[in-house]
Amino acid sequence: MNDRPRRGSEHAARGEADWRVGAYLVERLREAGIGHVFGVPGDYALGFLDRIVESELEFVGTCNELNAGYAADAYARIHGAGAVAVTYAVGGFSLLNAIAGAYAERVSVVAVCGGPSRADREEGRQLHHTLGDYGIQLRVFEAVTEAAVALESAESAPAQIDATIAACLRARRPVFIEIPADLVDAPCTAPAPLQWEQAPPSDPATLAEAVSEAAGLLTAADRPLILGGVEVHRFGLREDLEALIEHVGYPVSTALMGKSLINETNPHFIGVYSGALSEEYVRETVESADCVLNLGAFMSDINLGIYTANIATDHLIHASADCVRIKHHRFDRVFLGDFIRGLLEALPAAKGRDPRIRPASRVLLEPFEPQPERPITVRRFYERVNHILDEGNVVLADAGDSFMCAGDLLMRDRVGFISQAFYCSLGFTLPAALGVGLAAPAHRPVVFIGDGAFQMVSQELSTLLRHGLNPVIFLMNNRGYTVERVIHDGPYNDIQNWRYHELVGVYGAEAGWGCEVHTEGDLEAALERAGREAQRLAFIEVHLDPLDCSEALRRLGAELRRSNALDEGQPG
C-alpha cells in the first residue's frame, strides 16, 4: 500500500528544513495509499484541512462526522486504508461510533482530530467544544483503536505519527491522532521511508507443528470443508486462499462477514453459512463435514446464526490472524497467511472434482419470469436482483433483513460485498457507498437499505450527488424497523413515512433520478432505466408489506427474542 507513485513535484521539491507537522502527516497518509480524506470542517481542524487541500489528497466533505467515518471505513475495505479528519470533541465524539465499528471489524482507518493549541491546554482555558478535561477525548478513543496519540511537540510528532500509522497498517484496525492547531505548521524533520511489518512473523517451529497437525486431520477426513472469513480479506490473503481451494478441491463456504472473498461462481463455493439461518444444503454440508478448516472467520453471533451453528470442536481447525486452534491445542504466533501457504505445500492435490458439491451458482440457471401486475415481495425482489448483478458491482447491504437476504446474492467478483455483519450499525451503507465510489470508480455500488436505517443518514445522499457518483440505491420501504418487529414488536418500531424517491429532486436531480416500485413490472422498468442511465445515481424506493421479510430474519428474530428474554410472558 505504500508504493503508490507521487503525482506531483511538491514533496520532491521541499527541502529538509521545509517540512511542517501537518504536511508530514498528510504525506504519511499518502504513503499509506490513501487518496481521499473524509470529514467535516471545524475551527480547530481548519489548518490541517488546508494542508490536505494543498496536497495530492482530496478532501471530501460529508454532512456529519459519523457519515465521514462510515465512508472512510468502506473506502479502506476497498482501498486498504482510509482516513477521516474532524474537529475537537463535537467532531470526535460524533465520529466515535464509526471508529468503534471499524475496530470491531478490523478496518484500517486513520482518524485525525484537530484540537486546541498547546498553550490553551496548559493554561486550562474553558474553550468551546471542550469538556474541561483536555485528555478525555484521547482516553475514550484509546478504547476503540489500535493506537491513539495526542501530538506533543514538533520534535516528537514525526515519530508519534509513524508509530501510529504503522500500527494501523500492521493490525488492520483504526488509529486516532489528535493534532493541536498550533502544531500544524510547526517545523519538523523530513519523513524517512515509512517502516512497518506487513504481517506479524510466525514462529517457524510452531508453524510447522500447526501445519502438520492440521494437514493430518484434513488428509484423514472424508468430508473436509473450508470456511472462509473476513480476516483473509483484511490481511490481503485472497489469492492464497484461492490457490489452496483449487489445490485441494474442498467445498467452500464463507461466513457472512467473509462473503465475496472469492468469486462466488467458483464451482467449489456452496454459499454462506450462518448456522440455522443458512440455506438447508449449506447448513447440512458444513455441519456434516468431518473436518472444518476455518480460515479467518469471526465466531460472532450473526456469523454463527445467533450461535445456532453446529460445528463440533473435535472437527474444527480455527485459524485466526495470529493463532491456530486445533481441537484443544493452541498455536500462538502463527500468522494466517503463513498457515494457508503451509497447508498448500503439505496437502495432497485433489484427484478430481468432488461430485457431492452443489455450487451456489446453480441458482443462476433458473430463469426469472417477472409477473408485471404482481405486488413485489422480499423473496421475489432478491431473486430478480440476483440475475442482474455483474463483476462491476459492489453490493452494500445494511444491517437487518438487507444483509440476511443479500447474503444469498451471488457475487461475481472478489470483495464485491460490504456489510457490517458484526457491529451492525444501522445506516452504514449509504455513506459507505460514498467511500466505495471514490475508492473504486470503475465499480458501481448497489445499496440495499431499510427506511429506518436510511432516515439516520439520509442527508449523505446529497454528497453522493455532489460528487457525481452512480450507485443504485434500493430503499426497502416497509414503514419502520422490521428487524426489530420480528424480535419484539411495539409502537417504537414505527416511523414517519417519507416520499423517499423525491429526495433526489430535493438534493440535486441533474445527477440522479428516483422512482417507486410497487409491482414486479415497476421493478423491471426501474432496472432497465438504471442500466440505460448507468452514469447517474438511481434511487429506487421499493414498497413492501411491513411484515414481509426473509425466513432467515424470522429465525434470527426468534433466536434474539429467546436470548433477550423477550418471549411472550417474560419481562422485556
N, C-alpha and C positions, 0 to 999 in steps of 0.2 A: 504493500500500500504506500510505501514511502519512496517509490521510484518514478512518480509522475513528473514529466519534464516541465521545466519552467516555461511560461508563456510570454514573459516579458523580460526586460533588462533591468528593472528597478532594483531587484535584490543583488544581481551581479555587480551593478554599478555602485552599490552602497559600500563604503569603506568600513574598516574595522571599528572606527570611532563614531560611526554614524547610526548605530543601532539604538533603538529605544525599546522599552519593555513591551509596549503594546504591539509594535511591529514584529518583535521577536515571537510573541505568542501567535500572531497571525501566520507567520512563516512556519511555525511548528504545525499548525492546523493544516496548512497547505501540504507539508511534507507527509502528513498522515493520510493524504489522499482526499481531503475534504475540499470541495469546490463551492459549497453554499453554506451560509450560516443563517439559521432561522432565529427570529427574535422579535422583540418589541422595544422601541426606544424609551429611555428614561434618563433623567439628567445625570445620574452617576455613571451611566454607561456610554454617554454620547461620544466622549473622547475615543473610547475603544472602537465604537462603531465607525468613526471617521477613519481609523486605521484599516478597518475591513474594506470600506468603500474605496480607499486609495490602493488597495492590493488587487491581486488576481482573483480573490474570492468575491462572491456575490452575496450581499446581504438580502435576505428575503423576509420582509416584514409580514407578520401574521396579526390576526385580530386580538389574540391574547397569548400569554406565555404558556399556558397549558397546551394549546394547539401547536405552538412553536416546538415544544418538547416532543409531541406526538410526531410531527413532521420530521424532526431530526432523527427520531427513533427509526422510522420507516426508511429514511434516507440511508441510515447506517446499515440496515438489514440488506439493502441492495448494494451499497457502495463500499461497505467495510467499516466506515466510521462516519459519524455525523457531529454537528456542532450547533449549539444554541447560545445566544447572548441576550442577557436581560439586565435589568437594574436591581438595586438592592432591596431585599425583603419583600416588598409588594410584588416585585417581579419574580424573585427567587422562590418565594413560597407558593406563588401561583404555578410555577414550573414544577414544583416538588413531586406531584403525583405522576407526571410523565417520566421523571427520572427514576422514581421508585419502580415503575413498570419496566423500564429499561434494565434496571438492576435485576429484577426478578427473572427476566427472560434473556439475560446475557447479551446485551446490545451495547456496542461501543459508542457512547455519546459523550462529548466534551461539553460540559455546561460552564459557561463563563458569566460571571456576575460582576458588574461594575459596582463599586461601593464608595462610601465617604472617604475623604482623604485621611491620611495617617495623622495629620495634626488635629483634625476634628475628633478622631477616635481617642487620641492621647489626652485631649482636654475634656473628653466626656460630654461634648455638646449634644443637646437634645434636638436632633435634626429630623426633618420629615423622613418618612419611610423607616425610621429606626425604632427599636423597642427599648432603648435604654441599656441594652446589653449587646455590644458590638460582636460578641462571639457566638451568639445564639444561632445565627443562620449557618455558620460553619459546622457547629456541633450537630445540627439537625441533618445536614447533608452528609455528614460522616457516616450516618446510619444507613444510607441508601446508595452509597457509591463505593467503588473500589479504592479510591483515594480522594481526599478533599483537602484543599490547601488555601490559605489566605496569603497572598504575596506580601512579603515584609519589607524588602528593600531592592534597589536596583542591582545591588551586588549579588544577592541570593536568588532573585527572581528567575534567572535562566535555569539554574539547577532545579528549582522547585517546579517550573513548567515542564522541563524534560522528564523528571521522575514521574510526574502526574500523568502526562500523555503516554509515556511508556507503559505505565500501569494499565491504562485504558486499553491499549492495543494488545498487551500481553494477556490480560484476563478476560477480554471481551465483555467488559462491564463499564458503566458510566463513571465519570470523574467530575469533580467540581473545582473550579478555580475562581477565587474572589480577587479582583484586582482593584485596589484603591485608585480613585480618579487621578490623584497626583502622581501615580507611578506610571501611567500610560506612556508619557513622553519623557520619562527619566532615562538617561543614557545607560546602556548596559553592554555587555560583551556580545560579540557576534556569535551566531549559532554555529557550533561544530556539527558534524554528521550525527543525526539522531540515532542513538543506540537503544535497541530493545530486543528482547528474546521473542521470536515469533511463536515459539512453543516451549513449554517447560520441558527440561531434559528428563528422559526416562532413566531409571537405574537399570543398567544393562542386565544384571543378574535377575532382578525381579521381573523385568520384562520377559526374559527368556522363559522363566518359570511360569508366568501367567499365560504366555502364548502356548507353551507345551501342554499345560493342563486343559486349556480351552480347546485346543486342537484335538486332544484325545477324546473329549466329550463329544465334539461335533462329528468326528470321524466315526465314532461308535453309534451315533444316533441314526434312527431310521427315518425320522421326520424332522430334521433340523429346519430352523426358520430364522431369518434376520428381521429384527425390529429396529428401524432407523429412527433417530431422534434429532432434536434441534441442535445439539452440540456439534454434530457432524457439519452442519451449515456454518455455525458461528466460528469454527476453527478452520474453515476452508478445506474440508476433507471429502467433499462430494465426489471428486474424481477417484480418490482412493476407495470409497465405498462402492462406486460403480464397477471398478476393476475387480473388487472382491466378489461382487454379485455375479458378474459374468464368469468368473473363475470357478466358483463353487456351484452355481446354478440353483441355490436355495430359493424357495418362495420368500418374498419380501413384503413386509407391511411397514407402515410408519405410524407413530403416534400423531395426534392432530397437530401438535407444535412442530413436528418434523415434516409435515406434508409438503410435497414438491421437492424433497431432497434429490429425487431422481425424476427423470421424465416418466410420468405415470402411464404412458403407453408401453413402457418396458414390459415384455412378456412375463417377467418374474414378479411384477408388482400385483398384489391381490387386493389392496385397498387399505383404508385407515382403520387401525384398531383402537377402540376405546371401550373395552370391556363389554358389558351388556348393551351399550349404546351402539355397538357395531352392527354392520350388516351380517346376517347369520353365517354366511360362508366364511367371512373373515374371522369372526369370533371363534368358530369351530376350528378353523385351520390353525390359528395362533394357540388356542388353549389345548389342542390335541398334540401340538408339537412336543417331541420328547427332548428337545434342546432348543432354547430360545437365546439367540445372540442379540442382546440389547446393546446397541451402539449409540450412546448419547441421548437416550430418551429420558426426560424427566419423569419421575414416578409421582406425578401430581394428580390431584383428584379428577380434573377434567380429562387429562391424558389417559387416565385409567378408568374412565366412566364412573366417577364418584366411587372409586375403589370396588367396582364390580368386576374388575379384571381378575381372571383366574389363571395365573401363571405360577406353577409350583416352584418354590425356591430351589428345589433339587434339580429342576430343569432349566435354570436361569443362569446365564453369564451376563453380568451387568457391567458394562464398560462406560464410565463417565469421563470427564475431561482429563483427570489425572489419577484415576484409581480404577482398578478392576476388582469386582467381587464375583467369586465363583462358589456357589453353594455357601459354605460358611467360611471360606477363605477370602482374605482381603489383601490385595497387592497395591500398595501405595507407590507413588512416584512412577506410574506407568501412564504415559501420555496416550490419549485416544488414537492419534494418528499413527504412532509407533506400533500400537497394538493391532490396528487394522492391517498395516503393512506386514507385520509379523505373521498374522494369520494367512495373508495372501501367499506367503512363502511356505508356510507349514501345512496347509490343507491341500488335499489332492484335487485335481481338476475334475469337473463334472464329466460324466461319460456320455451325457446326452440330456435332452430336455425332460424334466420331470412331468409326466402326463397328468399328475394329480393337481397341477397348478391351473387354476382358472383365473386368467388375467383380468384385472379390473377393466381393461379397455374393451372387454366384450360388450359393455353397455352401449358402446357407440355403434354396434352392429344392428341395434334395434332402432328403426326409423321412428321419428316423432311425427305424428299426423295431427296438426292443430285442428281443433273444432272451434271455428270462429265465434260462435254465439255462446260458447260455454264459459261461465264465470271462471276466472283464474283462481287456482288453488296453489298452495305452497308446493305440493308434490309435483304438479304439472309444470309449474314455473321453472323449478330447478331441472327437471327432465329436459325442458326445451333449451335452457341456457347451456346445458352440458354439450349440446351439439353445435354451438356457435363459438365456443372458446377456441383460441389457437395459441401457437407458441409466442405470439406477440403480446399476449395479455399477462398482466399481473393481477391476480384476484385478491381483494382485501375484504375479509369477512368479519363483521363486528361481533362482539360477544353476544351469546344467546342463540336463537334459532338460526341466525345467519351463518355462524360457523358450524352449527350442527348440520345444516343442510349443505353448505358449500364444501364441507369436508368430503362429501361424496362426489364432487365435481372432479373431472379428470384434468389434471394439469399437464399440458403438452410440453412444458419447459421446466427446467430446474429453477428453484426459487420463484415459482410462479404463484405462490400462495403466502399471504401475510395475515396473521391474526394474533390477538393477544389471548391465547388459549390457556395461559397460566394466570396472569394478572387480571385479565377480564375487565378492563376499564371501558365502560360504555362510551361510545363516541370516538374511539381511537381512529377508526378507519377513514373518516372524511379528511382530517388534516394529514393523516398518513399518506393519502393519495397525492397530496402536495409534495411530500418528500419523495415518493416513488416517481412522480412525473418529472422532477428535476434530476433525480439520480439516474434514471433510465429513460431518456426522452424518446427512444425508439420503441418503447413498450407502452401499451395503452392500459392504464389501470381500470379494473372493473370492480366497483364497490357495491357491497351488499350491507345495508344499514337499516335498522329499525327506526320508526318515527320517534320513539322516546330517546334513543341514542342521538339521533340527528338534532333534536332540539337542544342538546347540550353543546353542540359545536357548530351549529348551522351557519354562523357568520363566516366560517372559513371557506364556504362556497364562493364568496366574493374574491378571496385570494386566488383560488383556482382559476377563476375567470380573468382576473387581473393579469395573470401570467400566461394566459392563452393555452392552458393545458386542456387535454381532451379526454378525461375519464368518462366512463359510462357509469352513472350512479343510479343504482336501483334502490329507491326509498320504499321499504316494505311497510306500508301503512296499515296497521291493524289496531289503530286507535288506542295505543297505550303500551304498557310493558308486558308483553305476552310471556316472556320468560319468567317474570315474577308471578303472573297469573297461574301458570302451571305448577308453581311451587306452593303459593298460598294467595288466593285472590282476596281483594279488598278494594275499596274506593280509591286508595292511594295509587293504584295501578292505572288509573285513567288519566289522560292528559288532554289538553286542548287540541282539537284537530285543526291543522293549518291547511291552506291551499299550497302545499309544498311545491308543486311543479311551477307555480307562478313566481317563485323566488328568483329564478334565473332572470326574469324580466326586471325584477327589483334591483338585482346586483349588477346587471350588465348583459343584456340579451344578445348583443352583437357577437359575443364569444361563445355562446351556447344556446341551447333550447331545452324546453321542458314539455312533458306531456303526461297524461293519465292513462293507466291501464286498468280496465275492469274485466275484460274478456280475453280469451286466447287470441282472437282476431286483433284486438288492440295491441297485444304484445307483439304479434307478427309485424304490424305496421311500425311499432317503435323500434324493433330490432333492425328492420330494413332501413329506417332513417338513420339510425346510429351507424350502420355500415356505410351508408351513402355519404354522410357528413362526418367522416372519420376524424377530421381535424378539429372538430368543435366538441365542446363539453355536452354530453347528453344526460339529462336529469329525468328519470322515468319513475313516476310515482305509481306503485303497484298497490291497488286496493284489495285487501284481504279481510276475511271474516276475523273478528277479534280473537276467536278461539281456534283458528286454523293454524296448525303448527305440525312439525315433523313428529313421527313416532319416537325418534331419538330424544327430542326435547321433552316429550311426555314422560319417558322413562327417567330422564335426568331430573325432572321436577319431582317425580315420586321419590327418588333417592334423596334429593335435597330436603324434601318435606319430612322424610323419616329422620334423617340425620340431624335436622334442626328442630326436632320435636314439634313440628307444625301439623302433624296429622290431626284429623278431627277428634275432638275431645281432649286434646292436650293444650296446655298453655302456649301462646305464641310469644 
